[in-house]
Amino acid sequence: MKMIIGAELPDGYTPGHNDLAATSASLMAHALLPLFIDNMPEDAAKANVEGIVMELAYLFDDGEIEMGGKTYRPRLSFVDEAGQTLAGAAELNTMHDLASEPFNLAPEAQISFEEPEYDE
């Protein structure tokens, strides 16, 4: 799934991890919604998806993997078009704050979503 933010950005603006993490929660929610929407009312489907997105956000914030005496923490990381990782992934531990209300999209952002096309 592709999220398109159609609003013009201010001159010199470069999105950071916090900006992208907040929008990625909406991207995840819209990608998951079709899994639920056919089997229950829309409000129930959205509530289920919001719960899942919030749990994933807490996993990125608080999760840990211990291996070989070292601790590794999952973080949501973003790369630019050149494949370069944006700075700030290690410090992003507030995704749960950014993930609330993933279906509440500001109309002025002109957000749309495109489904991927799969080869049969």
GROMACS elastic network, one bead per residue, 0.5 to 0.9 nm:
[ bonds ]
;  ai    aj funct       b0    kb
    1    27     6  0.75326   500
    1    28     6  0.87283   500
    1    30     6  0.83442   500
    1    31     6  0.63312   500
    1   113     6  0.68247   500
    1   114     6  0.56937   500
    1   116     6  0.53329   500
    2    27     6  0.76105   500
    2   112     6  0.83421   500
    2   113     6  0.55180   500
    2   114     6  0.50323   500
    2   115     6  0.65394   500
    2   116     6  0.72201   500
    3    23     6  0.85497   500
    3    24     6  0.85831   500
    3    26     6  0.86759   500
    3    27     6  0.62751   500
    3   111     6  0.69442   500
    3   112     6  0.59050   500
    3   114     6  0.65661   500
    4   110     6  0.79451   500
    4   111     6  0.55259   500
    4   112     6  0.52009   500
    4   113     6  0.60382   500
    4   114     6  0.78671   500
    5     8     6  0.84254   500
    5   109     6  0.59572   500
    5   110     6  0.56785   500
    5   112     6  0.66575   500
    5   113     6  0.88765   500
    6     9     6  0.89229   500
    6   108     6  0.87631   500
    6   109     6  0.62652   500
    6   111     6  0.60111   500
    6   112     6  0.78091   500
    7   108     6  0.67716   500
    7   110     6  0.55568   500
    7   111     6  0.78779   500
    8   109     6  0.83182   500
    9    12     6  0.82906   500
    9    13     6  0.64635   500
    9    14     6  0.87006   500
   10    13     6  0.54940   500
   10    14     6  0.89663   500
   11    14     6  0.89253   500
   15    18     6  0.80083   500
   15    19     6  0.58728   500
   15    20     6  0.67213   500
   16    19     6  0.54307   500
   16    20     6  0.62948   500
   16    21     6  0.85391   500
   16    78     6  0.88602   500
   16    86     6  0.72343   500
   16    87     6  0.77421   500
   16    88     6  0.75000   500
   17    20     6  0.50748   500
   17    21     6  0.57652   500
   17    22     6  0.84587   500
   17    76     6  0.83465   500
   17    77     6  0.73094   500
   17    78     6  0.70081   500
   17    86     6  0.71763   500
   17    87     6  0.75503   500
   17    88     6  0.61156   500
   17    89     6  0.64440   500
   17    92     6  0.70666   500
   18    21     6  0.50863   500
   18    22     6  0.62167   500
   18    23     6  0.87383   500
   18    88     6  0.84919   500
   18    89     6  0.89391   500
   18    92     6  0.70152   500
   18    94     6  0.84510   500
   18    95     6  0.78187   500
   18    98     6  0.75831   500
   19    22     6  0.54242   500
   19    23     6  0.65455   500
   19    24     6  0.86933   500
   19    98     6  0.86019   500
   20    23     6  0.51474   500
   20    24     6  0.58923   500
   20    25     6  0.87076   500
   20    78     6  0.77149   500
   21    25     6  0.64187   500
   21    76     6  0.73075   500
   21    77     6  0.84884   500
   21    78     6  0.86927   500
   21    92     6  0.85218   500
   21    95     6  0.65216   500
   21    98     6  0.67885   500
   21    99     6  0.76853   500
   22    25     6  0.55573   500
   22    26     6  0.72016   500
   22    95     6  0.72426   500
   22    97     6  0.85135   500
   22    99     6  0.57492   500
   22   100     6  0.85047   500
   22   102     6  0.81530   500
   23    26     6  0.52606   500
   23    27     6  0.63719   500
   23    28     6  0.88177   500
   23    98     6  0.83178   500
   23    99     6  0.81245   500
   23   102     6  0.79110   500
   24    28     6  0.60540   500
   24    29     6  0.84171   500
   24    99     6  0.81719   500
   24   102     6  0.87063   500
   25    28     6  0.51686   500
   25    29     6  0.61434   500
   25    30     6  0.86614   500
   25    50     6  0.89974   500
   25    53     6  0.65207   500
   25    54     6  0.83491   500
   25    57     6  0.79633   500
   25    95     6  0.84949   500
   25    98     6  0.75790   500
   25    99     6  0.51398   500
   25   100     6  0.80375   500
   25   101     6  0.86762   500
   25   102     6  0.57180   500
   25   103     6  0.89625   500
   26    30     6  0.61045   500
   26    31     6  0.84693   500
   26    53     6  0.86381   500
   26    99     6  0.75456   500
   26   101     6  0.80961   500
   26   103     6  0.61843   500
   26   104     6  0.83201   500
   26   105     6  0.80125   500
   27    30     6  0.52958   500
   27    31     6  0.61482   500
   27    32     6  0.86799   500
   27   102     6  0.80031   500
   27   113     6  0.81098   500
   28    31     6  0.50634   500
   28    32     6  0.61428   500
   28    33     6  0.85861   500
   28    49     6  0.87601   500
   28    53     6  0.68735   500
   28   102     6  0.84088   500
   29    32     6  0.51953   500
   29    33     6  0.60210   500
   29    46     6  0.80511   500
   29    49     6  0.59344   500
   29    50     6  0.67119   500
   29    52     6  0.83471   500
   29    53     6  0.64086   500
   29   102     6  0.62749   500
   29   103     6  0.72261   500
   30    33     6  0.52434   500
   30    34     6  0.76005   500
   30    49     6  0.85336   500
   30   102     6  0.83036   500
   30   103     6  0.77374   500
   30   113     6  0.80218   500
   31    34     6  0.68487   500
   31    35     6  0.83074   500
   31   115     6  0.84987   500
   32    35     6  0.56427   500
   32    36     6  0.74015   500
   32    49     6  0.64718   500
   32    52     6  0.88839   500
   32    53     6  0.88686   500
   33    36     6  0.55160   500
   33    37     6  0.59649   500
   33    42     6  0.89070   500
   33    45     6  0.66616   500
   33    46     6  0.66751   500
   33    48     6  0.86902   500
   33    49     6  0.62603   500
   34    37     6  0.52265   500
   34    38     6  0.69262   500
   34    45     6  0.86777   500
   35    38     6  0.71458   500
   35    39     6  0.81924   500
   35    45     6  0.85647   500
   36    39     6  0.56422   500
   36    40     6  0.65576   500
   36    41     6  0.87430   500
   36    42     6  0.83031   500
   36    44     6  0.85285   500
   36    45     6  0.52097   500
   36    46     6  0.80642   500
   36    48     6  0.79031   500
   36    49     6  0.78509   500
   37    40     6  0.57256   500
   37    41     6  0.66639   500
   37    42     6  0.57807   500
   37    43     6  0.89091   500
   37    44     6  0.83571   500
   37    45     6  0.53994   500
   37    46     6  0.79518   500
   38    41     6  0.79762   500
   38    42     6  0.85508   500
   38    45     6  0.86399   500
   39    45     6  0.80907   500
   40    43     6  0.83041   500
   40    44     6  0.63702   500
   40    45     6  0.60856   500
   41    44     6  0.54096   500
   41    45     6  0.61925   500
   41    46     6  0.87162   500
   42    46     6  0.60710   500
   42    47     6  0.85223   500
   43    46     6  0.51766   500
   43    47     6  0.61578   500
   43    48     6  0.86878   500
   44    47     6  0.50382   500
   44    48     6  0.62066   500
   44    49     6  0.86280   500
   45    48     6  0.51980   500
   45    49     6  0.62268   500
   45    50     6  0.86099   500
   46    49     6  0.50505   500
   46    50     6  0.59992   500
   46    51     6  0.85627   500
   46   103     6  0.78422   500
   47    50     6  0.51019   500
   47    51     6  0.62860   500
   47    52     6  0.87814   500
   48    51     6  0.51903   500
   48    52     6  0.64025   500
   48    53     6  0.87794   500
   49    52     6  0.50560   500
   49    53     6  0.61241   500
   49    54     6  0.85092   500
   50    53     6  0.51381   500
   50    54     6  0.60869   500
   50    55     6  0.86217   500
   50    99     6  0.84679   500
   50   100     6  0.76476   500
   50   101     6  0.70865   500
   50   102     6  0.68180   500
   50   103     6  0.82283   500
   51    54     6  0.51444   500
   51    55     6  0.62281   500
   51    56     6  0.86814   500
   52    55     6  0.51081   500
   52    56     6  0.62308   500
   52    57     6  0.85913   500
   53    56     6  0.50807   500
   53    57     6  0.61325   500
   53    58     6  0.87285   500
   53    96     6  0.86996   500
   53    99     6  0.70443   500
   53   100     6  0.85422   500
   53   102     6  0.81480   500
   54    58     6  0.62851   500
   54    59     6  0.85971   500
   54    95     6  0.85371   500
   54    96     6  0.59915   500
   54    97     6  0.89087   500
   54    99     6  0.62172   500
   54   100     6  0.70487   500
   55    58     6  0.51467   500
   55    59     6  0.62042   500
   55    60     6  0.87663   500
   55    96     6  0.80492   500
   56    60     6  0.63241   500
   56    61     6  0.86386   500
   56    95     6  0.89604   500
   56    96     6  0.82900   500
   57    60     6  0.51748   500
   57    61     6  0.62447   500
   57    62     6  0.86312   500
   57    76     6  0.88904   500
   57    93     6  0.88927   500
   57    94     6  0.81082   500
   57    95     6  0.52267   500
   57    97     6  0.84193   500
   57    98     6  0.84115   500
   57    99     6  0.66637   500
   58    62     6  0.57277   500
   58    63     6  0.72836   500
   58    93     6  0.85124   500
   58    94     6  0.82099   500
   58    95     6  0.69611   500
   58    96     6  0.55160   500
   59    62     6  0.53760   500
   59    64     6  0.82948   500
   59    74     6  0.73940   500
   59    75     6  0.85991   500
   59    96     6  0.88717   500
   60    63     6  0.58558   500
   60    64     6  0.87823   500
   60    73     6  0.75141   500
   60    74     6  0.51834   500
   60    75     6  0.50381   500
   60    76     6  0.64544   500
   60    92     6  0.85852   500
   60    93     6  0.70806   500
   60    94     6  0.86667   500
   60    95     6  0.71012   500
   60    96     6  0.84435   500
   61    73     6  0.80910   500
   61    74     6  0.74376   500
   61    75     6  0.69486   500
   61    76     6  0.88824   500
   61    92     6  0.73242   500
   61    94     6  0.60750   500
   61    95     6  0.62088   500
   61    96     6  0.71512   500
   62    73     6  0.74939   500
   62    74     6  0.80917   500
   62    93     6  0.73232   500
   63    72     6  0.85130   500
   63    73     6  0.58629   500
   63    74     6  0.62184   500
   63    75     6  0.87532   500
   64    71     6  0.64230   500
   64    72     6  0.56031   500
   64    74     6  0.67145   500
   65    70     6  0.82592   500
   65    71     6  0.56623   500
   65    72     6  0.50685   500
   65    73     6  0.62981   500
   65    74     6  0.80711   500
   66    69     6  0.64745   500
   66    70     6  0.55958   500
   66    72     6  0.62447   500
   66    73     6  0.88014   500
   67    70     6  0.54145   500
   67    71     6  0.64412   500
   67    72     6  0.77566   500
   68    71     6  0.83495   500
   73    90     6  0.85866   500
   74    90     6  0.88738   500
   75    89     6  0.62235   500
   75    90     6  0.66088   500
   75    91     6  0.86535   500
   75    92     6  0.69553   500
   75    93     6  0.76076   500
   76    89     6  0.65115   500
   76    90     6  0.87048   500
   76    92     6  0.76643   500
   76    95     6  0.85797   500
   77    85     6  0.70464   500
   77    86     6  0.73506   500
   77    87     6  0.87301   500
   77    88     6  0.82828   500
   77    89     6  0.53107   500
   77    90     6  0.84246   500
   77    92     6  0.87870   500
   78    83     6  0.88784   500
   78    84     6  0.83049   500
   78    85     6  0.57400   500
   78    86     6  0.58124   500
   78    87     6  0.86458   500
   78    89     6  0.77145   500
   79    82     6  0.75766   500
   79    83     6  0.52235   500
   79    84     6  0.50601   500
   79    86     6  0.55949   500
   80    83     6  0.52600   500
   80    84     6  0.54737   500
   80    85     6  0.65661   500
   80    86     6  0.69194   500
   81    84     6  0.74616   500
   82    85     6  0.89569   500
   85    89     6  0.84715   500
   86    89     6  0.72542   500
   87    90     6  0.81842   500
   88    91     6  0.54443   500
   88    92     6  0.64513   500
   89    92     6  0.52458   500
   89    93     6  0.85075   500
   90    93     6  0.76825   500
   91    94     6  0.86194   500
   92    95     6  0.67767   500
   93    96     6  0.80502   500
   94    97     6  0.54611   500
   94    98     6  0.67164   500
   94    99     6  0.89023   500
   95    99     6  0.59493   500
   95   100     6  0.89523   500
   96    99     6  0.51121   500
   96   100     6  0.68118   500
   97   100     6  0.61679   500
   98   101     6  0.86640   500
   98   102     6  0.87715   500
   99   102     6  0.60291   500
  100   103     6  0.87858   500
  100   104     6  0.87894   500
  101   104     6  0.53845   500
  101   105     6  0.84030   500
  102   105     6  0.72282   500
  105   108     6  0.86803   500
  105   109     6  0.76302   500
  105   110     6  0.87310   500
  105   111     6  0.74191   500
  106   109     6  0.55551   500
  106   110     6  0.75573   500
  106   111     6  0.79611   500
  107   110     6  0.55735   500
  107   111     6  0.72653   500
  108   111     6  0.82045   500
